[in-house]
Amino acid sequence: MSAPEIRFKGFADPWEQRKLGELMDVTSVRRVHQEDWTDKGVRFLRARDLVAYAKNEPIEDPLFISEKMYREYSTQSGKVTVGDLLVTGVGTIGIPWLVTSESPVYFKDGNIIWFRNESEIDGEFFYYSFTAESIQGFVHEAAGIGTVGTYTIETGKKTPIWLPSKPEQRKIAALMVWVDNLITLHQRKHDKLTTLKKSMLDKMFPKEGADIPEIRFAGFADPWEQRKFSDVVEVCSGRDYKHLAPGNIPVFGTGGYMTSVNEALSYKEDAIGIGRKGTIDHPYKLVAPFWTVDTLFYSIPHGSVDLEFALCSFLNVDWKSKDESTGLPSLSKQAINETDVFVPRYDEQLRIGSFFASLDNLITLHQRKLKLLKHIKSSLLNRCFV
């Protein structure tokens, strides 16, 4: 018997460890063959669908079976009901999906393990217990090291779970649901802002064959001037940094992390970074002082060009179409310099740049809140569960 690090006031009884096979039926369903899949009817879930649900991603190529087959097969295997847990048994193993709706659902046997809860455990507490370290550690240890991991019905029966009283289960579950709802809220706001930014980049810059954008700020009517990027920015090559002594100047383009050096390629001028090899389609702002590696270009706007506007101009180009390599995507300085770009008056550049900088700040704010909330959730999973 044991108890978690954090508990709600009024609860002091130790938790009891049980095996899931002692509490409920751990099973599967009658097999459905590929030729019986349909494009409508009763939802038919695969392991990858549960993984997508866990990531809040859309289901690719959703599958169904006929209602007639569902009625026939569920008469033999039973029906998945609210509070049951479906867990991936192949691929990315141990990913749970809580059944929260009475809508009929069927699943691929062998790929998914069915925990027929029947209210033995509060459904949401059961779900979050399965995402906590105790059960996840057991699942992956039982799957073995150095093999193709599988989570089987027999392993499911042996899976241990620590249980408090039902009232405490519900308290903990309600807290976790509240945190998840906050995460979902900020994720939606982040996604909406990202979509808005993409849409406004399209509408606030001239389309092919035009010299004015679809949407403009009041007071601006002059046509935009077509130029080359060489007229807008100076494209410079990054350099190797490994010979430099450690310092406090950030190095960009080091493969997903940053290190520091004691010299800078640019001490005063901010710039736009864009990949020379590998990821060539995600330009971003570099704030001076900085150093960039040799797989990255940095582009410093000329005096008559606003940095934020120049960044938006970079974001509005399909750089993948400029890739002339046959292997690793590559972008040349010449390809950047010769790319056409439309430029308005400087005061209109400032308005546009300021607008998108504000959008970026909001997107960054929600990214930070998401990161914080996910950290809080992870901490709660470690400290509110045994």
C-alpha positions, -999 to +999 in steps of 0.1 A: +000+000+000+011+035-007+000+071-014+010+099-039+030+129-030+001+154-034-034+147-022-067+166-018-076+177+017-097+151+035-081+120+020-056+101+040-062+064+034-034+045+016-039+035-020-043-002-029-024-019-057-044-042-079-039-060-112-063-049-139-072-085-147-085-089-112-108-059-116-122-063-151-123-083-183-092-076-205-101-088-239-105-081-277-132-085-303-140-108-332-118-102-361-129-080-390-111-086-423-099-059-446-125-067-473-152-059-448-140-023-442-164+003-455-164+041-459-195+046-437-214+029-409-199+021-375-165+036-367-137+010-369-105+020-349-069+011-355-040+016-332-028+046-352-062+062-348-058+061-310-024+077-314-039+105-335-066+110-309-039+113-282-021+140-302-054+158-311-046+152-348-072+144-375-077+107-384-063+099-418-085+076-440-111+067-413-125+032-415-160+018-408-179-015-408-215-020-417-241-017-389-253-052-397-218-066-391-214-045-359-247-059-345-237-095-353-202-093-340-209-072-309-236-098-299-207-123-297-179-100-284-199-075-264-202-037-269-176-011-260-193+012-235-187+045-217-159+042-192-141+014-211-105+019-221-090+010-255-052+008-255-028+004-284-010-030-284+013-025-315+034+003-329+033+031-304+021+009-275+003+018-243-017+048-257-051+049-240-084+061-254-113+066-230-148+058-243-169+088-234-199+084-259-226+058-264-220+060-301-212+025-314-175+018-321-156-013-331-118-019-333-091-040-349-083-070-328-046-077-320-039-040-325-060-027-296-066-041-261-100-037-246-104-030-208-141-036-200-142-013-170-179-015-162-174+013-136-150-006-115-127+025-117-137+060-125-132+062-162-112+095-163-091+084-133-084+051-152-074+070-183-050+093-165-036+065-145-027+048-178-008+079-189+012+082-157+047+068-152+038+038-131+017+020-158+036+034-188+068+021-173+053-013-168+039-014-203+073-006-220+093-028-196+069-057-203+072-052-241+109-059-239+141-041-251+155-046-286+124-062-300+093-049-318+072-039-287+038-054-282+013-050-254-009-081-252-041-091-235-021-112-210+002-083-202-029-061-199-043-085-172-010-083-152-008-044-155-007-030-119-028+000-109-029+020-076-064+029-065-078+053-039-114+055-029-139+064-057-144+100-043-107+106-044-105+091-079-131+116-090-113+146-074-080+137-091-097+131-124-116+164-123-083+182-117-066+165-147-096+172-170-095+209-160-058+211-169-064+193-202-093+217-210-069+246-205-044+230-228-070+224-254-082+260-251-047+275-256-040+250-284-071+261-303-062+298-298-026+291-310-039+272-340-064+299-349-038+326-347-014+305-369-042+300-394-050+337-393-013+346-399-011+323-429-043+338-444-032+374-439+002+367-454-017+356-485-041+385-485-017+414-475+009+407-502+002+409-540-007+377-557+010+366-589+002+391-617-009+419-593+010+448-578-013+456-549-025+432-522-061+422-516-061+438-481-044+471-472-043+495-443-063+527-447-044+555-464-022+534-487-031+532-524+002+532-543+012+501-563+040+480-549+073+479-567+086+446-580+122+439-571+147+411-565+156+399-530+191+412-537+176+447-537+159+440-503+184+421-482+221+412-481+223+374-480+253+362-460+266+327-453+269+312-418+302+297-406+315+269-386+316+278-348+334+248-332+367+266-332+353+295-311+355+297-274+323+294-253+305+326-245+270+342-243+263+348-280+237+324-293+245+301-323+216+293-345+211+263-368+228+237-346+202+210-351+174+219-327+194+233-298+215+264-292+250+267-279+270+299-273+302+315-285+322+346-276+321+362-311+292+373-334+287+374-371+263+403-365+266+425-334+240+452-342+219+443-372+191+418-367+185+395-396+164+367-411+177+331-409+169+306-436+183+271-442+210+265-468+207+227-464+180+206-449+151+227-436+149+255-462+113+265-458+111+280-423+126+315-422+128+331-388+141+363-371+177+364-357+182+390-330+218+405-328+243+396-315+242+361-331+263+335-349+249+311-375+263+278-387+273+271-422+240+253-431+222+285-426+220+319-444+214+351-426+199+380-445+203+416-433+177+441-447+190+471-465+184+505-449+152+512-468+135+479-458+118+471-425+130+438-409+096+425-399+083+432-434+113+415-450+106+385-428+070+383-440+083+385-476+105+355-469+076+336-453+055+343-484+078+324-508+076+287-515+113+281-510+110+243-516+103+252-552+137+268-554+154+235-544+176+222-573+192+193-554+185+156-559+190+147-523+191+168-492+171+200-499+194+229-506+190+266-513+216+287-530+224+324-524+217+330-560+183+315-558+174+338-530+188+369-546+170+363-579+136+356-564+111+383-571+095+403-543+070+432-542+078+461-519+056+491-509+066+524-494+085+523-461+057+535-440+034+508-453+061+483-447+062+494-410+024+490-406+025+455-422+056+444-402+041+457-369+008+438-376+026+405-381+050+411-352+019+415-329+005+383-343+038+365-337+038+378-301+004+364-295+013+330-310+045+329-289+024+338-258+001+308-263+031+286-271+046+295-237+013+289-219+010+256-236+045+246-226+038+257-190+005+238-189+020+206-203+047+209-177+021+213-150+002+183-163+033+161-164+042+172-128+006+164-116+008+129-133+040+122-113+028+136-080-009+129-079-006+092-089+013+064-074 
